Every structure is written in C-alpha cells, then in structure tokens.
Amino acid sequence: MDTEALKKSLLKKFQEVTADRLQKIQLGVIDLEKETADQAADDVARELHTMKGEARMLGLAAIGQLAHAAEDVLRAEREGKTATETATDVMLRACDVLSDLIEDLDAAHTGSSATEEMVKALSEVSGHPVPALGPVRRPAAQA
C-alpha cells in the first residue's frame, strides 16, 4: 500500500471511529446533569483526549483544537468554575461542529469560521485561552 492510500485509509477509519466517539461524548455530556456525573465526566474527558490526539496525529488541527477547548470546558465544570447547564449546552453545540468537521476534512485541517466561533465560545465558557490551532512549539532549552 502506498503512502497516499494508507493516509486515505487512516482518515476513513478516523471518520468512522470519531463518529462513534462523538455519540459517546454527547450521551456523556447529557449525563453530566445526572447522579452519575463523575463517571460521565471521566468518560467524556477520555473520549475528548483520545479524539484530540488522533486528530492532531492525522493533521486535523481544527478537530484537535475544538476537542482541546471542550476539554477545558469540562475541566472548568468539574472545578465548579462553570455552571453544568452552561457547559453541557456549549459542549453539545461543539459536538455538532465536530460532526460537521468529520465530514469536511478540508475544514478539519485548517478550520472555518464556524470552528473559530465555536472555539471562542468554548473559551469564554471555560475561562481558558483559545487553544492553538497548530502544534504547540516549545522553546528550545538554552545551553
């Protein structure tokens, strides 16, 4: 299998797995308002973190950025810095944007006006800065 065919195969598999992952995230977000909130938050955090890593590995920067911003909202909700109802609302809206990105891989690479707006909304709710779209570059250690 050549490199291009492998890349297409990996992207197709990512789309399939991420669609399933988004359903788990949506159900978990809804459960944040129930007695099982702690377990639901753990499950959502794990799914978001995995999605973020896989997306970044495949160069789907906008998906990685959105997943990171959603993680920040979840963290703020767990720490009591954001109301659960506000967090669930914005995270469910983020799932809709993520779902659209899974179908539009060009936008998943570079972002769109919808992803920019969603990341800003997530950032406002979490109180965290907007995550970088591209890879975070660490400064080289000074000798």
N, C-alpha and C positions, 0 to 999 in steps of 0.2 A: 504494500500500500504506500503510495507516495505521500509526501508531506501535506499537500493540499487536500487530498482525500481524507487523511487522518484528521486534519483540522475540521473539515466539514462534519465528519462522523462525531467528533467530540462536541461540537456545537449543537448538533441534533440531539445527542444524549443529554447535554446540559439543559436544553429546552424542555425535554420530557421530564427530567428529574426535578427541575425547578418549578414546573407547573404543579407537580405533586407537592413539592415543598411549600409552595405558596398556599395551597389549600390547608396544610397543617398549620401554617402560620396564622391564617385567617381564623381558623377554629380556635387556636390557642389565644389569640388576641381577644376574641369574644369571651373566652373563659377567664380572662383577667378580672372580670366583674363578678365571678362566682367564688364559692368557697375554695375551689381548687386552684386559686390564683397563683400560689407559689410554684406549683408543678407546671402550670401553664406557662408562666414566665420563664422557667428554666427551659422548657421545650422550645418556646419561641426564640429565646436567646441562642440556643444551639442551632436551630434551623437558619436563623439570620446570619450567624457567624460562618456557617458552612457555605451558605449561598454567597456571602461576600468573598470568601477565599476562592471558591471555584470561579466566580465571575472575574475576579482580578487575574487569576491564573490564565484565563482564556482571553484577557484583554478587553473584557466587557466592563469598562470603567464606570459607566453610569449605573449599572446594576450594583456594582461594588459600593459606589458612593451612597446610593439610596439605602442599601442594606445597612451600611455603617450608620447613617443618620437615624434609621429606625432603631438600631441597637441603642443609640444614645437616648432616644425617647423611652425605650423600655427601661433602661437604667435609671433615668430620671423618675419614672413612675414607681419603680421599686424602692427608690430612696425617698419617696414621698414629696418630691420636688415638682411633680406634675400630677394633676388630677387624673385618676384612672379613666374617667369618661372622655376627657380631652385626648389622652394618649391612645385610647382604643380608636377613637374617631380618626385621628390623623394617621395612625398605622394602617387602618383598613383602607384609607384613601391611597396610602403608599403602595399597598398590595395591588390596587387597581393599576397604578402607574407601572409597577414592576411587571404585571401581567402583560401590559402593552409592550414593554421593552423586550420581553421574551419573544414576541412575535416580530419585532423590528430590530434586528441585530445591528443595523447601521446606527440607530439611535442608542442602542445598548453600548456601543463602543464610545461614542462621543457625547452623548447626552442630547437633550432637546429643551425647548422652552418649558415643556411640561415637567421634565425631570428637575430642571433648575428651580421651578416654582415649588415643587414638592419637597426638595431638599431644604429650601429656605423655610418652608412651613414646619418641617420636622425639627429643624434647628431652633426655630423660635419656641416651639413647644418644649424641647429638651433643655434649652439654655446653653447648649454646646455650640461651638463654632461649626460652620458648614465644613464637612469633611472634604479633603482634596479629591478632585476628580481623577487625577492620575496617581501614579505611585508616589509614596512619600519618600523623599530623598533625605537621608540622614547625612549631616555634615561629616566629612572625614575627620578622624581624630588628629589633633595637632601633635606633632612629634616634639 
